[in-house]
Amino acid sequence: MFRQSLVKLSTRRAFSSTSRQAFSSTTRQAAHFKEGVYSNIPFKVHNRKIPFGIVFFGFLGVGFAVPFIASFVQLKKSGNI
């Protein structure tokens, strides 16, 4: 019985001392970022000179068209077209 109470007491002290050491004494630094819709993306969507959809799909279209244009040029150079 005495042994069990010593074990309980020692575990309580061990947990309480570790929890006290976990606290930090540094000050909390607050940051104020814009909140709301479209504020969490790294590019501008609203109020653009060129609409976002045109730029986005234009970029994808150029990337899709490059292999076809390259194959056309190579076929034209070889005389097969």
Summary of the structure (lengths in Angstrom):
residues: 81
radius of gyration: 32.8
end to end distance: 97.5
largest distance: 99.1
contacts: 111
relative contact order: 0.05
helix: 58%
strand: 0%
